[in-house]
Amino acid sequence: MEDIKSREDIEFLIQTFYSKALKDKTIGHFFNEVVSLDLESHLPKMYDFWEMVLFDSSEYKGNPMKVHQDLNTKSAMNKTHFDVWISLFNETVDANFSGVKANHAKTRALSMATMIQIKTFNQNKG
């Protein structure tokens, strides 16, 4: 298996991940019901985000923390939701890529999920 080397690899990774996440019984409702996600506009943002994370590009413009905090106000997220998200993401990476960038993607995903979880947990307590 090869490492993540290009935007095309990122696009494949993100498309594959979302095809699983949208169908998942634990987290799928966030995408399908809570926000009725428009994949056509959402996926390019995710490609930009992960390209920024993995290749230091500057295309991504957004605030993922705010997006997830807003989502949390519509339907509270909990540890199980984040565990499933990380599991699906890591499974998708591991099934398709191997190497430094692949490992970095998994590390950054865990870091982001942890930070979002902390912020939303504090939001839920308030």
N, CA and C atoms as a LAMMPS dump frame, in Angstrom:
ITEM: TIMESTEP
0
ITEM: NUMBER OF ATOMS
378
ITEM: BOX BOUNDS ff ff ff
-5.0000000000000000e+02 5.0000000000000000e+02
-5.0000000000000000e+02 5.0000000000000000e+02
-5.0000000000000000e+02 5.0000000000000000e+02
ITEM: ATOMS id mol type element x y z
1 1 1 N 0.83 -1.185 0
2 1 2 C 0 0 0
3 1 3 C 0.876 1.251 0
4 2 1 N 0.392 2.264 -0.682
5 2 2 C 1.144 3.511 -0.751
6 2 3 C 0.588 4.534 0.233
7 3 1 N 1.371 5.568 0.458
8 3 2 C 0.977 6.649 1.345
9 3 3 C 0.047 7.614 0.611
10 4 1 N -0.547 8.528 1.358
11 4 2 C -1.341 9.606 0.781
12 4 3 C -0.358 10.584 0.154
13 5 1 N -0.481 10.79 -1.168
14 5 2 C 0.514 11.597 -1.878
15 5 3 C -0.048 12.805 -2.598
16 6 1 N -1.381 12.895 -2.72
17 6 2 C -1.935 13.944 -3.572
18 6 3 C -3.353 14.304 -3.137
19 7 1 N -3.855 15.364 -3.734
20 7 2 C -5.257 15.74 -3.498
21 7 3 C -6.194 14.628 -3.965
22 8 1 N -5.833 13.965 -5.053
23 8 2 C -6.662 12.864 -5.545
24 8 3 C -6.772 11.766 -4.49
25 9 1 N -5.672 11.483 -3.804
26 9 2 C -5.714 10.498 -2.719
27 9 3 C -6.624 10.982 -1.587
28 10 1 N -6.544 12.256 -1.265
29 10 2 C -7.408 12.833 -0.227
30 10 3 C -8.868 12.726 -0.65
31 11 1 N -9.162 13.05 -1.885
32 11 2 C -10.537 12.961 -2.378
33 11 3 C -11.06 11.535 -2.246
34 12 1 N -10.246 10.566 -2.631
35 12 2 C -10.648 9.166 -2.508
36 12 3 C -10.892 8.798 -1.046
37 13 1 N -9.985 9.189 -0.171
38 13 2 C -10.113 8.901 1.253
39 13 3 C -11.401 9.483 1.829
40 14 1 N -11.646 10.749 1.551
41 14 2 C -12.806 11.437 2.124
42 14 3 C -14.111 10.89 1.544
43 15 1 N -14.142 10.641 0.251
44 15 2 C -15.35 10.051 -0.362
45 15 3 C -15.647 8.678 0.232
46 16 1 N -14.618 7.884 0.408
47 16 2 C -14.786 6.545 0.961
48 16 3 C -15.253 6.62 2.405
49 17 1 N -14.642 7.515 3.172
50 17 2 C -15.054 7.698 4.568
51 17 3 C -16.516 8.124 4.657
52 18 1 N -16.911 9.124 3.886
53 18 2 C -18.289 9.615 3.957
54 18 3 C -19.298 8.561 3.5
55 19 1 N -18.931 7.718 2.554
56 19 2 C -19.857 6.663 2.134
57 19 3 C -20.148 5.727 3.307
58 20 1 N -19.184 5.537 4.194
59 20 2 C -19.393 4.719 5.393
60 20 3 C -20.136 5.51 6.469
61 21 1 N -19.714 6.733 6.71
62 21 2 C -20.287 7.548 7.793
63 21 3 C -21.77 7.817 7.561
64 22 1 N -22.143 8.086 6.328
65 22 2 C -23.54 8.381 6.017
66 22 3 C -24.468 7.196 6.303
67 23 1 N -23.941 5.987 6.21
68 23 2 C -24.73 4.783 6.423
69 23 3 C -24.656 4.263 7.857
70 24 1 N -23.759 4.83 8.648
71 24 2 C -23.533 4.298 9.988
72 24 3 C -24.725 4.558 10.905
73 25 1 N -25.121 3.546 11.665
74 25 2 C -26.305 3.659 12.526
75 25 3 C -26.082 4.592 13.714
76 26 1 N -24.845 4.822 14.092
77 26 2 C -24.567 5.679 15.253
78 26 3 C -24.393 7.141 14.869
79 27 1 N -23.714 7.421 13.765
80 27 2 C -23.437 8.821 13.404
81 27 3 C -24.117 9.282 12.126
82 28 1 N -24.675 8.385 11.367
83 28 2 C -25.285 8.751 10.084
84 28 3 C -26.374 9.797 10.197
85 29 1 N -27.125 9.774 11.291
86 29 2 C -28.231 10.734 11.427
87 29 3 C -27.752 12.182 11.473
88 30 1 N -26.523 12.411 11.949
89 30 2 C -26.001 13.788 11.957
90 30 3 C -25.924 14.337 10.53
91 31 1 N -25.488 13.504 9.607
92 31 2 C -25.32 13.915 8.217
93 31 3 C -26.629 13.915 7.444
94 32 1 N -27.487 12.952 7.748
95 32 2 C -28.701 12.737 6.96
96 32 3 C -29.935 13.455 7.485
97 33 1 N -30.001 13.668 8.781
98 33 2 C -31.209 14.244 9.37
99 33 3 C -30.956 15.582 10.066
100 34 1 N -29.915 15.63 10.874
101 34 2 C -29.678 16.841 11.674
102 34 3 C -29.328 18.022 10.774
103 35 1 N -28.459 17.807 9.79
104 35 2 C -28.062 18.907 8.901
105 35 3 C -28.423 18.691 7.441
106 36 1 N -28.918 17.528 7.076
107 36 2 C -29.196 17.231 5.663
108 36 3 C -28.034 17.694 4.785
109 37 1 N -26.909 17.079 5.014
110 37 2 C -25.654 17.465 4.384
111 37 3 C -25.728 17.455 2.863
112 38 1 N -25.302 18.555 2.261
113 38 2 C -25.179 18.665 0.813
114 38 3 C -23.747 18.271 0.453
115 39 1 N -23.565 17.014 0.078
116 39 2 C -22.218 16.5 -0.195
117 39 3 C -21.506 17.257 -1.301
118 40 1 N -22.252 17.71 -2.289
119 40 2 C -21.643 18.411 -3.419
120 40 3 C -20.89 19.66 -2.964
121 41 1 N -21.415 20.348 -1.972
122 41 2 C -20.709 21.534 -1.464
123 41 3 C -19.814 21.205 -0.278
124 42 1 N -20.151 20.159 0.483
125 42 2 C -19.377 19.821 1.679
126 42 3 C -18.044 19.135 1.36
127 43 1 N -18.073 18.177 0.458
128 43 2 C -16.863 17.403 0.187
129 43 3 C -15.677 18.262 -0.273
130 44 1 N -15.86 19.215 -1.191
131 44 2 C -14.703 20.043 -1.567
132 44 3 C -14.086 20.791 -0.372
133 45 1 N -14.91 21.18 0.592
134 45 2 C -14.377 21.819 1.804
135 45 3 C -13.526 20.83 2.591
136 46 1 N -13.985 19.583 2.649
137 46 2 C -13.227 18.564 3.365
138 46 3 C -11.922 18.235 2.639
139 47 1 N -11.968 18.231 1.306
140 47 2 C -10.735 18.013 0.553
141 47 3 C -9.732 19.128 0.872
142 48 1 N -10.221 20.383 0.855
143 48 2 C -9.353 21.523 1.169
144 48 3 C -8.801 21.413 2.58
145 49 1 N -9.668 21.041 3.532
146 49 2 C -9.24 20.928 4.919
147 49 3 C -8.117 19.904 5.061
148 50 1 N -8.327 18.707 4.519
149 50 2 C -7.318 17.66 4.67
150 50 3 C -6.063 17.932 3.85
151 51 1 N -6.212 18.64 2.746
152 51 2 C -5.03 19.048 1.982
153 51 3 C -4.209 20.042 2.8
154 52 1 N -4.89 20.931 3.52
155 52 2 C -4.199 21.866 4.407
156 52 3 C -3.48 21.095 5.516
157 53 1 N -4.17 20.151 6.121
158 53 2 C -3.602 19.382 7.229
159 53 3 C -2.392 18.568 6.781
160 54 1 N -2.509 17.885 5.652
161 54 2 C -1.468 16.949 5.235
162 54 3 C -0.379 17.55 4.367
163 55 1 N -0.713 18.621 3.626
164 55 2 C 0.261 19.17 2.681
165 55 3 C 0.499 20.666 2.858
166 56 1 N 0.006 21.219 3.952
167 56 2 C 0.212 22.637 4.269
168 56 3 C -0.277 23.58 3.181
169 57 1 N -1.333 23.182 2.462
170 57 2 C -1.911 24.112 1.488
171 57 3 C -2.725 25.14 2.252
172 58 1 N -3.067 26.233 1.596
173 58 2 C -3.812 27.291 2.29
174 58 3 C -5.21 27.484 1.712
175 59 1 N -5.751 26.465 1.075
176 59 2 C -7.057 26.587 0.427
177 59 3 C -8.217 26.621 1.423
178 60 1 N -8.1 25.917 2.514
179 60 2 C -9.225 25.792 3.439
180 60 3 C -9.525 27.101 4.151
181 61 1 N -10.788 27.461 4.106
182 61 2 C -11.281 28.631 4.834
183 61 3 C -12.489 28.156 5.627
184 62 1 N -12.369 28.116 6.915
185 62 2 C -13.501 27.662 7.714
186 62 3 C -13.124 27.544 9.172
187 63 1 N -14.11 27.209 9.974
188 63 2 C -13.926 27.057 11.406
189 63 3 C -14.599 25.752 11.835
190 64 1 N -13.858 24.639 11.783
191 64 2 C -14.47 23.354 12.101
192 64 3 C -15.008 23.28 13.535
193 65 1 N -14.374 23.992 14.456
194 65 2 C -14.859 23.967 15.835
195 65 3 C -16.264 24.561 15.917
196 66 1 N -16.468 25.712 15.292
197 66 2 C -17.783 26.358 15.317
198 66 3 C -18.833 25.488 14.629
199 67 1 N -18.476 24.899 13.515
200 67 2 C -19.409 24.039 12.786
201 67 3 C -19.889 22.901 13.69
202 68 1 N -18.962 22.289 14.402
203 68 2 C -19.335 21.166 15.259
204 68 3 C -20.065 21.629 16.522
205 69 1 N -19.735 22.793 17.02
206 69 2 C -20.481 23.327 18.156
207 69 3 C -21.925 23.643 17.743
208 70 1 N -22.094 24.199 16.555
209 70 2 C -23.443 24.467 16.046
210 70 3 C -24.214 23.162 15.857
211 71 1 N -23.548 22.164 15.322
212 71 2 C -24.167 20.854 15.14
213 71 3 C -24.594 20.282 16.495
214 72 1 N -23.733 20.431 17.48
215 72 2 C -24.012 19.911 18.819
216 72 3 C -25.24 20.566 19.451
217 73 1 N -25.511 21.822 19.107
218 73 2 C -26.701 22.474 19.652
219 73 3 C -27.978 21.898 19.032
220 74 1 N -27.861 21.354 17.835
221 74 2 C -29.014 20.749 17.161
222 74 3 C -29.256 19.309 17.626
223 75 1 N -28.175 18.607 17.882
224 75 2 C -28.255 17.221 18.359
225 75 3 C -26.97 16.928 19.118
226 76 1 N -27.096 16.74 20.418
227 76 2 C -25.915 16.583 21.274
228 76 3 C -25.055 15.396 20.843
229 77 1 N -23.759 15.656 20.767
230 77 2 C -22.791 14.616 20.441
231 77 3 C -22.199 14.094 21.745
232 78 1 N -21.85 12.792 21.745
233 78 2 C -21.241 12.205 22.931
234 78 3 C -20.019 11.379 22.541
235 79 1 N -19.371 10.805 23.539
236 79 2 C -18.132 10.062 23.313
237 79 3 C -18.313 8.939 22.289
238 80 1 N -19.434 8.249 22.347
239 80 2 C -19.68 7.16 21.397
240 80 3 C -19.66 7.664 19.957
241 81 1 N -20.248 8.819 19.711
242 81 2 C -20.249 9.387 18.356
243 81 3 C -18.822 9.64 17.878
244 82 1 N -18.002 10.211 18.75
245 82 2 C -16.613 10.492 18.369
246 82 3 C -15.811 9.208 18.186
247 83 1 N -16.055 8.215 19.031
248 83 2 C -15.36 6.93 18.895
249 83 3 C -15.677 6.271 17.564
250 84 1 N -16.933 6.321 17.165
251 84 2 C -17.337 5.729 15.883
252 84 3 C -16.697 6.5 14.731
253 85 1 N -16.73 7.831 14.809
254 85 2 C -16.131 8.658 13.755
255 85 3 C -14.656 8.303 13.579
256 86 1 N -13.92 8.259 14.681
257 86 2 C -12.487 7.934 14.617
258 86 3 C -12.273 6.526 14.082
259 87 1 N -13.065 5.595 14.55
260 87 2 C -12.929 4.213 14.094
261 87 3 C -13.14 4.106 12.582
262 88 1 N -14.206 4.723 12.078
263 88 2 C -14.469 4.689 10.638
264 88 3 C -13.365 5.376 9.841
265 89 1 N -12.897 6.514 10.357
266 89 2 C -11.838 7.241 9.657
267 89 3 C -10.563 6.401 9.607
268 90 1 N -10.163 5.855 10.756
269 90 2 C -8.943 5.049 10.808
270 90 3 C -9.056 3.799 9.947
271 91 1 N -10.213 3.143 9.984
272 91 2 C -10.421 1.966 9.128
273 91 3 C -10.259 2.332 7.658
274 92 1 N -10.796 3.485 7.28
275 92 2 C -10.727 3.922 5.883
276 92 3 C -9.286 4.214 5.483
277 93 1 N -8.563 4.907 6.342
278 93 2 C -7.144 5.178 6.063
279 93 3 C -6.389 3.856 5.955
280 94 1 N -6.527 3 6.964
281 94 2 C -5.743 1.754 7.015
282 94 3 C -6.056 0.801 5.865
283 95 1 N -7.275 0.836 5.366
284 95 2 C -7.653 -0.049 4.258
285 95 3 C -7.084 0.409 2.922
286 96 1 N -6.653 1.68 2.861
287 96 2 C -6.262 2.233 1.566
288 96 3 C -4.866 2.83 1.497
289 97 1 N -4.296 3.179 2.654
290 97 2 C -3.006 3.87 2.65
291 97 3 C -2.126 3.39 3.793
292 98 1 N -0.827 3.587 3.608
293 98 2 C 0.139 3.26 4.651
294 98 3 C 1.339 4.186 4.484
295 99 1 N 1.772 4.772 5.595
296 99 2 C 2.945 5.639 5.523
297 99 3 C 2.83 6.824 6.456
298 100 1 N 3.757 7.742 6.309
299 100 2 C 3.856 8.905 7.195
300 100 3 C 2.605 9.773 7.118
301 101 1 N 2.155 10.106 5.922
302 101 2 C 0.966 10.965 5.769
303 101 3 C -0.29 10.256 6.277
304 102 1 N -0.402 8.967 6.014
305 102 2 C -1.545 8.201 6.503
306 102 3 C -1.581 8.22 8.031
307 103 1 N -0.434 8.006 8.649
308 103 2 C -0.362 8.06 10.11
309 103 3 C -0.655 9.463 10.626
310 104 1 N -0.17 10.469 9.918
311 104 2 C -0.422 11.858 10.316
312 104 3 C -1.919 12.172 10.231
313 105 1 N -2.581 11.671 9.205
314 105 2 C -4.025 11.893 9.06
315 105 3 C -4.768 11.304 10.257
316 106 1 N -4.399 10.096 10.657
317 106 2 C -5.07 9.468 11.795
318 106 3 C -4.776 10.22 13.095
319 107 1 N -3.547 10.657 13.267
320 107 2 C -3.181 11.408 14.471
321 107 3 C -3.935 12.726 14.539
322 108 1 N -3.983 13.438 13.416
323 108 2 C -4.694 14.728 13.389
324 108 3 C -6.19 14.54 13.571
325 109 1 N -6.755 13.489 13.011
326 109 2 C -8.182 13.22 13.195
327 109 3 C -8.491 12.978 14.671
328 110 1 N -7.66 12.202 15.338
329 110 2 C -7.854 11.951 16.761
330 110 3 C -7.712 13.234 17.57
331 111 1 N -6.727 14.032 17.229
332 111 2 C -6.51 15.302 17.922
333 111 3 C -7.714 16.229 17.766
334 112 1 N -8.211 16.342 16.545
335 112 2 C -9.366 17.211 16.287
336 112 3 C -10.616 16.68 16.988
337 113 1 N -10.833 15.38 16.913
338 113 2 C -12.004 14.793 17.568
339 113 3 C -11.948 15.013 19.075
340 114 1 N -10.762 14.889 19.637
341 114 2 C -10.6 15.105 21.078
342 114 3 C -10.916 16.546 21.441
343 115 1 N -10.395 17.486 20.684
344 115 2 C -10.632 18.896 20.968
345 115 3 C -12.11 19.262 20.79
346 116 1 N -12.709 18.786 19.727
347 116 2 C -14.129 19.069 19.497
348 116 3 C -14.961 18.435 20.613
349 117 1 N -14.59 17.222 20.997
350 117 2 C -15.314 16.542 22.072
351 117 3 C -15.23 17.33 23.384
352 118 1 N -14.059 17.839 23.713
353 118 2 C -13.889 18.64 24.937
354 118 3 C -14.767 19.883 24.871
355 119 1 N -14.739 20.565 23.742
356 119 2 C -15.524 21.807 23.604
357 119 3 C -17.022 21.524 23.638
358 120 1 N -17.461 20.463 22.982
359 120 2 C -18.895 20.176 22.981
360 120 3 C -19.344 19.62 24.328
361 121 1 N -18.479 18.87 25.013
362 121 2 C -18.83 18.379 26.338
363 121 3 C -19.047 19.556 27.292
364 122 1 N -18.153 20.543 27.226
365 122 2 C -18.308 21.738 28.061
366 122 3 C -19.569 22.501 27.668
367 123 1 N -19.875 22.52 26.39
368 123 2 C -21.084 23.189 25.896
369 123 3 C -22.324 22.471 26.441
370 124 1 N -22.297 21.144 26.474
371 124 2 C -23.434 20.362 26.966
372 124 3 C -23.651 20.56 28.455
373 125 1 N -22.57 20.812 29.203
374 125 2 C -22.668 20.991 30.654
375 125 3 C -23.302 22.334 30.999
376 126 1 N -23.065 23.328 30.144
377 126 2 C -23.513 24.688 30.433
378 126 3 C -24.947 24.852 30.247
